[in-house]
Amino acid sequence: KVLEDEVKILHKKRGDFCLSNKDEISLLLEKRRSLARLEAKTINMGDDLKKIMEDLGTSKKCK
Protein backbone atom coordinates (compact mmCIF):
# COMPACT_ATOMS: atom_id res chain seq x y z
CA LYS A 1 0.00 0.00 0.00
CA VAL A 2 2.79 2.41 0.90
CA LEU A 3 4.58 1.68 -2.37
CA GLU A 4 1.38 2.28 -4.34
CA ASP A 5 0.98 5.67 -2.68
CA GLU A 6 4.59 6.55 -3.44
CA VAL A 7 4.15 5.48 -7.06
CA LYS A 8 1.04 7.69 -7.35
CA ILE A 9 2.97 10.63 -5.92
CA LEU A 10 5.85 10.01 -8.31
CA HIS A 11 3.48 9.79 -11.29
CA LYS A 12 1.92 13.10 -10.32
CA LYS A 13 5.34 14.72 -9.92
CA ARG A 14 6.38 13.32 -13.29
CA GLY A 15 3.25 14.74 -14.92
CA ASP A 16 3.83 18.14 -13.34
CA PHE A 17 7.46 18.06 -14.45
CA CYS A 18 6.47 17.22 -18.03
CA LEU A 19 3.97 20.09 -18.12
CA SER A 20 6.57 22.45 -16.73
CA ASN A 21 9.05 21.36 -19.38
CA LYS A 22 6.47 21.82 -22.14
CA ASP A 23 5.79 25.36 -20.95
CA GLU A 24 9.49 26.18 -20.85
CA ILE A 25 10.06 24.69 -24.30
CA SER A 26 7.15 26.72 -25.67
CA LEU A 27 8.65 29.89 -24.24
CA LEU A 28 12.06 29.09 -25.69
CA LEU A 29 10.57 28.43 -29.13
CA GLU A 30 8.66 31.71 -28.95
CA LYS A 31 11.86 33.56 -28.05
CA ARG A 32 13.68 31.81 -30.89
CA ARG A 33 11.04 32.96 -33.39
CA SER A 34 11.24 36.51 -32.03
CA LEU A 35 15.01 36.47 -32.30
CA ALA A 36 14.81 35.24 -35.90
CA ARG A 37 12.39 38.07 -36.76
CA LEU A 38 14.68 40.63 -35.12
CA GLU A 39 17.71 39.28 -36.95
CA ALA A 40 15.84 39.56 -40.26
CA LYS A 41 14.83 43.14 -39.42
CA THR A 42 18.43 43.97 -38.54
CA ILE A 43 19.62 42.67 -41.90
CA ASN A 44 16.92 44.64 -43.73
CA MET A 45 17.75 47.80 -41.81
CA GLY A 46 21.43 47.32 -42.62
CA ASP A 47 20.57 47.01 -46.31
CA ASP A 48 18.39 50.13 -46.08
CA LEU A 49 21.17 52.05 -44.35
CA LYS A 50 23.66 50.98 -47.01
CA LYS A 51 21.32 52.25 -49.75
CA ILE A 52 20.80 55.55 -47.89
CA MET A 53 24.54 56.02 -47.48
CA GLU A 54 25.07 55.31 -51.19
CA ASP A 55 22.37 57.84 -52.08
CA LEU A 56 23.96 60.37 -49.72
CA GLY A 57 27.33 59.85 -51.38
CA THR A 58 25.77 60.28 -54.81
CA SER A 59 23.97 63.46 -53.77
CA LYS A 60 27.20 64.96 -52.37
CA LYS A 61 28.98 64.25 -55.66
CA CYS A 62 26.22 65.98 -57.61
CA LYS A 63 26.52 69.21 -55.59
C-alpha positions as CSV (number, residue, x, y, z in Angstrom):
1,K,0.0,0.0,0.0
2,V,2.8,2.4,0.9
3,L,4.6,1.7,-2.4
4,E,1.4,2.3,-4.3
5,D,1.0,5.7,-2.7
6,E,4.6,6.6,-3.4
7,V,4.1,5.5,-7.1
8,K,1.0,7.7,-7.4
9,I,3.0,10.6,-5.9
10,L,5.9,10.0,-8.3
11,H,3.5,9.8,-11.3
12,K,1.9,13.1,-10.3
13,K,5.3,14.7,-9.9
14,R,6.4,13.3,-13.3
15,G,3.3,14.7,-14.9
16,D,3.8,18.1,-13.3
17,F,7.5,18.1,-14.4
18,C,6.5,17.2,-18.0
19,L,4.0,20.1,-18.1
20,S,6.6,22.4,-16.7
21,N,9.1,21.4,-19.4
22,K,6.5,21.8,-22.1
23,D,5.8,25.4,-20.9
24,E,9.5,26.2,-20.8
25,I,10.1,24.7,-24.3
26,S,7.1,26.7,-25.7
27,L,8.6,29.9,-24.2
28,L,12.1,29.1,-25.7
29,L,10.6,28.4,-29.1
30,E,8.7,31.7,-29.0
31,K,11.9,33.6,-28.0
32,R,13.7,31.8,-30.9
33,R,11.0,33.0,-33.4
34,S,11.2,36.5,-32.0
35,L,15.0,36.5,-32.3
36,A,14.8,35.2,-35.9
37,R,12.4,38.1,-36.8
38,L,14.7,40.6,-35.1
39,E,17.7,39.3,-37.0
40,A,15.8,39.6,-40.3
41,K,14.8,43.1,-39.4
42,T,18.4,44.0,-38.5
43,I,19.6,42.7,-41.9
44,N,16.9,44.6,-43.7
45,M,17.7,47.8,-41.8
46,G,21.4,47.3,-42.6
47,D,20.6,47.0,-46.3
48,D,18.4,50.1,-46.1
49,L,21.2,52.0,-44.3
50,K,23.7,51.0,-47.0
51,K,21.3,52.3,-49.7
52,I,20.8,55.5,-47.9
53,M,24.5,56.0,-47.5
54,E,25.1,55.3,-51.2
55,D,22.4,57.8,-52.1
56,L,24.0,60.4,-49.7
57,G,27.3,59.9,-51.4
58,T,25.8,60.3,-54.8
59,S,24.0,63.5,-53.8
60,K,27.2,65.0,-52.4
61,K,29.0,64.2,-55.7
62,C,26.2,66.0,-57.6
63,K,26.5,69.2,-55.6
